[in-house]
Amino acid sequence: MSQGGRKTSIEETVTDNMKDGSTIAQKDRPKILVVDDDPVVRRIVLELLNNRYTVILASTGVQLPDLLQRHNPNLVILDVMLPWVNGFELCRIIKTHAQSQETPVLFLTSCKEKEDLMTGREVGAEGYLTKPFYAKDLYAEVERLLAA
């Protein structure tokens, strides 16, 4: 991302979706940052959550520090398998920065092994859902983590 604050096309899409006249005022909506390299998953999560939350999307973890600082999200949803920096390392970064260490992290990933779940807990994630996922499970986890 350029230093001039240029938004990616994904962020512009999210910004446009936030102007849809939803019943919850934009400033009162919890912010959820979703980091996933799969555009289909990003679109599905956006469609599922955009009615109740402000959703910020990123395709790589490289964007994470800037997005955390600019948006101060209430929840971060991470994939594990990402280009350049994996989700486990990103979670460690989130949990070691003073501004974001209290921000809950939910892994939404195709990594289904017990070791992956254990690693997710070790790096500080509060939730772990595997793909494919049910919308009701995503809603439940998001609500649980935002209420904590």
N, C-alpha and C positions, 0 to 999 in steps of 0.2 A: 504494500500500500504506500502511496506517495506521502511525503511529509506535508504536502499542501492540503491534506484532509480529503482528497478525492475519494468518493465512495465507490465500492464495487457495485456491479449491476445487481448483485443479490441484495446488498444493503439498500439500494434504491428501491427495489421491489418491496422490501419490508417497510420502508418509510412510506411508500405509496399505500400499502395495505393498512397502515395505521391511520390513514386519513379517511377511512371508510364510514365514519359516523357511528362507530360502535357505541353501545350503551354505557360502557365504562370510559370515563374520561382518560385520555391518553396518559396524562401525568400521574394518574392514580393506579395505572396498571403495573403489576410486577413485570420486571424485565427478565427475559430468558435468553441467554446466549447459547446457540446451538453450533457446535463445531463438528462437521462431518464432511468428508470428501465426496460423498455420493449425492449428486444433485437431486435424485429421486427421493432419498431419505430426507434431505433438507426441505423439499417441497411438501412432503407428507407431514412432517412435524410442524411446519409453518401452517398448513391448512388445519391441522388438528388443534393447535394452540392459539392461533392468531385472534380468535374471537374474544378471548379472555385476557391475553397477555401481550405485551410488546415483545416480539420475537426478533432477535438479531442473529443473522446467519453468517457463518464463516466456513470456508472450504478447507482451510489449513490452520494448524496451530500457530504458524508464524504470525498470524494476525491477532492472536490472543492477547498479548500484553496491551496493545493499543486499544482493542475493543473493551477490555476490562476497565481501563482508565477512562475512556470516553463515555461508556454506558453504565458502569457500576451495576452489573446485573444482580438480580436476586437469586438466580439459579443458573448454573452452567451444565449443559448436556453435552457430553463428549463421546465421540467414537474412540475406540482404542487404536484401530489401524488407520493411521493418518500419514500423509507424506511428510517427510523431514523430521517431525517430532511426534512421537506416539502419544496417545491419550494419557497413559500412565505418567509420563514425564510432565505433560501439561498439568495434570492434577497436582503433582508435586509442586510445580511452579505456583499454581493458584494458592495452595495451602501454605506456602512460605512467604508470600507477599502480605504485608500488613493490611493493605486496602481490601484484599479479597480472601484472606484466610478463613473468614467465617462464612463465606459464600458456599452453599451446598453444591456438590457435584454429583450428577447422575450419569453413569455410563450407559450408553445405548449402543450396543455393539453386537457383532456376530461372534465374538470370542466367548465360547460357552463352557470352556474347561473350568474345573474347580480351581485350578491354579490361577486362572485369570480373575475369577471372582475374589480370591484371596489377595491377589496383588492389588486389585481395585480398592479393597478395604485398607490394605497396608499403606497405600499412597494417600488415603484420606477421603475417598468417595463415600458418600452417604447412601447411594443407591446404585443398583446395577440391573439393567434390563437387557435381554438378549433379542436380537433380530432373528426372525421376524417377530414383531410384537403386536399385541392387541391395543387398540386405542384406549380401552378402559384401564389397562394396566399403566399406560403412560399417564393418563389423567390422574390416576390414584397416586402414582409416585410423585408427580409434580405437586399435587395438592399437599401430600405428606411433607415433602421437603420444604415447601414454601411456608407451611404452618409451623415448622420446627423452630 
